[in-house]
Amino acid sequence: MPIPLAVGKLNKAGLNHLTRPLMRHLPGFGVVRHRGRRSGQVYETPVNVFPTADRVLIALTYGPDTDWLKNVLAAGECEIQTRGRWVHCTAPRVYRDPRRHGVRPVERVALGALGVEEFLELRRA
């Protein structure tokens, strides 16, 4: 079972503001910049990121019912900052992978302990 959405709401209200500057530069983490589907406002959300040469995987640690994910899916695109670089991404696709392919071994174990099996795949534009 992924992290409960109630924890995500607490993070959204406070912790994300503190961790976002650091997450932009740490390996395995990043920030997704997305636009609200109703408000049109630009948001930035810290996430677990696993980049490859042509795509980016994001672990859905709170499951698939988060606002940031709904915004990205509705827009069909987003920007991701990881290791200090912005990457424009398109073609979002949510999928389930209980074996967590494409995730480094340490993170694979941690995500397994949390029960995270759903991911967002994006194509680098």
Order of alpha helices (4+ residues) and beta strands (2+ residues): alpha-alpha-beta-beta-beta-alpha-beta-beta-alpha-beta
